[in-house]
């Protein structure tokens, strides 16, 4: 179907942070499958683990105990400070599960609370519930009638959030850093205030870390940088390093509302995807990639700000770790992406006036410098906006 506006590019091979098209041309990959390829392409440890697991067991039903699933649940819960895990196949499914769990939790209490507050410019997925949770009209357009039970407030506006809370409010669902919506950072103070409001009103704090989780911002989870903990956490994208897997984690109090038959997934948490995810977590720890992301993120952001000084088109640089955004004075992100592709650099947009750089977590310093050089050339091309 024609639901993807694909670039005129066919990628056929990858190694590390480089990919090649069907014409043999090489590109630096600063898209990483949209923050999915945590360890880059064809990482030897991940490749070996997937191959070995394929010779043991690819899939078995959740009718039975799955040891690798249990190991992964224990690892993620230990890292996040939470108690229970549900596995699925994608971020949208993880967020859908979070919405269901929130409503089931209050249903079990006999409470009328059902409404979930989200932020404008957010993105939570494309199922009917998650696109309704998404605070962007363009995502919801054409899919009426939409499910009820969602409200929207501006990010980082505590007063607006307080005004929105009423007797029907069940939870607040936020991305610590809005990736698709413009690389907008939720301030640490704001997240702390949201946590306090949830505690004061008996609400659940749901953090969508589908894009920011698994080391992307320099800590395993972005919420750690605000020194808070959610009631429900959703993950996907980088968790499997390229193998589809999503996860929803929750506190024991909340997780208990998902009893037998309340929710499920045929493929969720099968041996192959859990083996891949465990390998990703092992490599992050063994190679100290969180520290590496902090250092590389600082290098990338510093380089982008230096580039800004010589590129009139650039309005602002913002982001955390290896999720960096470049806001433009003109809505010409598509032109910049095209020009960058011509320079052998793959980047993507976060709205019509923001470009996004999300390379693999093991990107090298030299590759960051090379990408900055190529982006600088792209930004000075006449087609990349009227202000260049």
N, C-alpha and C positions, 0 to 999 in steps of 0.2 A: 504494500500500500504506500501511498505518498505522504505518510505522516512525518517522515524525516526530511528536513531540508539539508541534504547531504552536501558536503564540500566536494568539489571535483577532484577527488583524491582516493586512490585505492591502496590501502596499506596491506602488505603481505608478510612482513617479517619485523621482529623487534629484538633488540639486545640491549639490556640496561636501559638507558634513557634515550636511545636512538631507535628510529624506525625507518623502514625502507618501503617505497611504493613499488607498484608493478613495473615501473620504468627504471628501477634501480637507483632512484634518487634517495639520498639520506636526509632525515630531518631530526632535529632535537625535539623531543616530545615533552612539552610542558602542559599537556592535557592529562596524560596518564590515565586514559580511559574515563575521564571525569572523576579524578581522585580515587580511582580504583586500583591501579597498578602500584601498590605500595612499595614493592621491591623492584620496580621496573619490569622489563620484559625478559622472559627466559632466565629468571634467577635460578642458579643451579640447585640450591637447597629446595626451593619450591617445586621446581621441575622434577627433581628426584622423588620428593614426597608424593606428588600426584601420581607419578608413574608407578611407584611401589604400591600405593593404595589401590590403584586400578587393578593390580594383580591380586589383591586380597579381597576387597569388597567395595563396590561403588555405592550401593544403595541397599538399605533395608528399611522396612516400615517402622514408624514410631509405635507400632503395636508391641515392639520389643525394646529392651534396654540396648543402648548404643554406647559402648565405652568411650569412644572418641568424643561423642556429644557431651557426655558427663564431664570429661576432662576439660573441654572447652568452656562449659558452663562454669565450672569451678574456677578456671583461670580468669575469665571475664568478671565474674562476681567478686573475686578477690581484688582485682585491679580497680574495680569501680566502687567497691565498698557496698555492694548490693547483695541480694540473697537468692534470687530466682531468675532463670533464663528461659525464654521461648525462642526457638529458631525458625526462621522462614527463609525466603529467597531474595528479598530486596528491601530497600529502605521504605518504599511505599507500604509493603506488607508489615514491616516492623512498626511503622506509625499507625497503620490500621489496627494492629493488635493493641497498641498503646491506647487508642481511642476506645476500643472495645473494653479493655481492662478497666479503664477509668470509669466508664458507665456501669460496668458490672459491679465494681467495688461499691459504688453508691447505691446501686440497686439492692445489693446484699444487706446494706445498712437500712434499707427502707427509706432512703432519702430521695427527695425530688431533684437533686442536683444532677444535671446532664450536660450543661453548657461548658464548652472548652474555649478559652480565650487564646488567640494567637496574635502574632504581630503582622502589621502591614508589611508588604515586600517579602514575606516569608515564602518558603517552598517546602511542602511536606509530602508531595507525591501526586500520582495521577489516578488513583482509585477514586471512586465517588466520594468517599469520606475524606480522603487526604487532599483531594483537590479543593474540597469545600473548606478544609482547614487552612489551606494556602491563602495568604493574604494578598493575592494578586487577581484582579478582575480578568486579565487576559487568560489566565489558566482555567478559570471557571466558565468562561463564555461559551455558550452553545450546549451546555450540559444540564439545563434545567429539566425537571425540578431537582434541586440539590437537597441533600439531607439537612435537617434543621439542627440547631444546637451548637453553633459556632458564633463567636464575636471577635472583632479585630480592633487592635489599638496600635498606635505608633511604637516602634522599638525605642527603648531608653526613656520613655515618658511614664514615670511612676504615678503621677497624678491621674493621667488618663486611665491607667490600669486600675487604680483604686476606684475610680468612678464607674468602671465597667463591672466590677464585682457585685453580684447580688445573691439572693437566696437560691438561685438556680445554677450558680457557677460551681463546676466540679473540679476544674483544673486549669492550669496555664501551661501552654505548650510553646516552647521557644527554641530557636537555634542560637547557640552561643555566638555564632558568627554566621550571618546569612550569606551563603555562597552564591546560589543562583540569583538571589534578589539584589545583588550589587556589592557583595563583600562588605557588609555592614556589621560592625562589631557591637555586640551587646556589652556595655560597660560592666566592669566587675562590680561596681557599686550598685548598678541597676539589678544585676542578677542576685546580689545579696538582698536587695530590697524585695525582689520577687519571692525569694525564699521565705523571708519574714512574713510577707503577706499571705503566702500559702499556709504557713504555720498558724498565723493569727485567725484565719478564716476556715481552717480545716480543709484546704484544697490540696490537690496533688500537683506537684511540679513535674512536668514532663519535658525532658530535654532531648531534642532531636539532634543527635550527633552523627547522623548518617554520613555527612561530608567531613565533619571536623574530628571525628573519633579516630582511634587507632594511630595516634601520633602526629596527625596532620598539622596541629598548631604548636607542636613542641612539647606537649605533655600527652600522656596516653589519651586523656579526654580533656576537651577544652574547659569543662566546668571546674577542673582542678585549679585553674588559674584564678578563679573567683573564690576559692576556698568554700565551696558549697557542695551539696550532694542532692541529686534529684530523687524523687520517689519512683520515677520511671525513666529509663534511658533507652534510646533507640540507636542502633548501629547498622551499618551495611558497607557499601562501597569498598573501602580499603581493607575490610576485615579478612576477606579471602584472597587478597592479592590478585584478583582476576577471576576467581571461581565464585559464582553467585552464592551469597549467603547474607542473611539479615538476622539481627538479634534484637530482642527486647528484654531488658533487665529491669527488675523491680525489687523493692523492699519485700521482706517476708509478709508483712501486714497486707500489702496490696496484692502481691502475687497469689495469695491464698484464694482470691476470688476466681482464679482460673482453675476450676476443678475439672475432672474428667468430662469430656464432651463439650466443654465451653468454647474451645477454639482448637484449631489444628492446622497442619500443613503436611501434605504428602511428601514433598521433597525436603522440607525444612530439617536441617541438622543431620543430613545423611553422612555416612562415614567419609566420603570424598571431600565434601566442603569443610567438614570439621577438621580433617587432617590438614587441609590447606591453611585454615585459619590458625591452627595451633603452630604451624610452621612459620607463618607470618609473625606471630607473637614471639616465638623463639628467636627469630632473626633480629627483630627489633631489640630484644634484650641483649643477645649475645654481641651484637655489633654496636650497642649503645646509640641506636639511631635517634632516640629522643634528644640527646645532646647534639647530635649531628644536625637534626632539624632546626634546633634553636640557632645554631651557628650559621647554617645555610640560609635560614629565614632572615636573619639579621643581615647577612651579606646581600641577599636578593633585594630586600627592602631598601637598604642603603644604596645599592646600585640603581634601583628604580628612581629613588629621589635625586640622585646625581643626574640621572638621565632627564628627569623632569626639568631641571634647570636649563637644559638646552633644547627642550621640546615644548614649544608654546601650546601645543595641542593638549598636553597633560595638565589636568587640574589638581589632582590629588593622588597620593599613593597611600593605601591602607590595607591592613591584613595582619595575620598572625602566622608565624612559622612559615610553612610552605603552602599557604593559601593567601596569595597576594593579589590585590586588585589595583588597577590603574584607571581612575576616573578621568574621563575626557571632557573637554569643553564643548564638544559637539557630539551628537548621537551617531558616531561613525565607527563604532567598534567593529562592524563587519568589514569596513575598509582596512582597518589596521590589521585585522586577522588575515585578510587576503594578502596584504603587503608582507606580513611576517611569514606567511607560508611561502611566498616567493623568495624569501631570504633563508628558507630552510628551518623555520621555527614554527611549531604548532602551539597555538594558544587558543583560548575560547572566550566567549563573552559572558557577562553577568548583567545582562540588560543592554539596551542600545548604546549606552555611553560609558560602559565599563568593560575593560578586558581583564581576564582572570588568568593567573599563572599557578598551576598546581602540579608540579613535577613529582616524580617518585621520591620517596623519603631518603633514598640512598644516592640522590643526585650528587655529583662531585662539585667542588668549588670551581674547577676549571669549566665545567659545563654551565654553571650559573653565569660565569663571566662571558662565555661564548654566547649564551642566550641573550644577555644584556646587550652585547655588541650587535647581534642580529636585530633585536627589537629597536635599538636606536636607529638603525638604517631604515627599518620599516616606518618608523614614526616621522621620518623626514621626507618620505615620498610624497609627491604632490597629491596622489589619490587618497592619502590618509588624513582627510579633513582639510577644511579651508584655511586653518590657522597655521599650517606648516609652511 
